[in-house]
Amino acid sequence: MTLNTGHFVPATFAVSQVRCEKDHVRSRDCAYQVAWNINPHMKVGAVAWRRACGQHRAFLRVLREAGASCFELPFVHGAYDSVFAKDNAVLVSQDGELRALLATMRHGQRRGEQRARARWLAARGFDVIEPSCVHIEGGDVAMLPAGRGALLGYGQRSTQRAAGVLEAFLDAPVTPLELCDPYLYHLDTALTVLSDGTALVCPEAFTPESLRTLARTEGIGQVVPIARDDALAFGLNLVEVGNTVIVGARVPRVEAVLRGLGRRPVSVRLDQFHLAGGSAACLVARVHSLPPVAAQRFREEQEQVESLSA
């Protein structure tokens, strides 16, 4: 399948399969499992695989019912965390072109999956950019609305210098935020930015300076604090599709906040993926539709003129 660059809907996601295709003899390495420990949530050997498959199917069904379009990535043999498709790359569609900023994983257990992901994305029309000399993981990237750039979490997996790499890739500002809680090791476990610029944030996950930086970042309309217990339950690792917000667990206080913001929260049980340290947001890589470069630069120039006239 070749992707049609002109027909991405507003919510298009790459999703990994949970086991290998039937093109070789099956072995234990052919399916999602927890086989190592690279974050505090991981419980080696704890996954009930059939239950995980059922949860994954239910999650995809809810995504599609909410109006999302999904395309599948193959499971990478022996790379069990490859089910967490968001980590592999930052995907964008802009001016009719598809581009992918390939992640550079901090832990060796995850680096093997990147070669397969790069081949797949390139074969299907993505211009794949592979950064060097920095660690950057997709789970540490949160896009801001209206093409205003992105936030980058650093300190646990990604490095602060990766902000420059991401900024060049997006041709838009990137704000680095330092993460300080090892249990909230990726930005998408500690923060989510909704399409209206509302940021739901676990304050304990960030340094005080980073919280101040977030509050004054252009594109952030308001910051809503979320309790650490709710973040540890993966209540911030969510997926927004139109008015629907999909959460991989029942987190009542987060659901109440979402309803208060006019959203429709839908919970899907993903506890088999929590055992590896991921949830709803980790399982999908959104293809971010960026505004045309010319239009984006024109808008920025107009904003500068207006600010000077004020």
Order of alpha helices (4+ residues) and beta strands (2+ residues): beta-alpha-beta-beta-beta-alpha-beta-beta-beta-alpha-beta-alpha-beta-beta-alpha-beta-alpha-beta-beta-alpha-beta-alpha-beta-alpha
